[in-house]
């Protein structure tokens, strides 16, 4: 997969955002979904007030919250553990953020970066098929488009998003 070979810049390395990190073991965990439907992919334009990448185009997703699993039945018999917490969180985020339901997400890649406010973030990128619903944006995004691969270049996407979508497109074409 091309994504794994791409060298991402180490945002904030020895810069101001790295010096803000309080606990170097804690990270915000985020999952994103490249949703495909009829040869097109859903992209969103982020709100102007977002901490990271305001007004840029991206794919839907959001952060893991303890409530995504703590009130659910344990998935192991002895200790308090929950399998599929990320997948369940992603499905919740997609419903809240864009009003869509999707088929089972498939893992694509991961990346880490440091937000401008010094919060380290781990992003787990998935891809999935549209299942149902009409796009209804919440306050986190201001616009959306269903685009094909050729149309991606017309949008100010967050670095790496176009390559991820192109990788998914290649995976899907190989399955045909």
Secondary structure as UniProt FT lines:
FT   HELIX           2..5
FT   TURN            11..14
FT   HELIX           16..19
FT   TURN            24..25
FT   STRAND          28..37
FT   TURN            38..39
FT   STRAND          40..46
FT   TURN            48..49
FT   TURN            54..55
FT   STRAND          57..58
FT   STRAND          61..63
FT   HELIX           66..68
FT   TURN            69..71
FT   TURN            83..84
FT   HELIX           85..98
FT   STRAND          101..102
FT   STRAND          106..114
FT   TURN            116..117
FT   STRAND          120..132
FT   TURN            139..140
FT   STRAND          141..147
FT   HELIX           149..154
FT   TURN            159..160
FT   HELIX           161..175
//
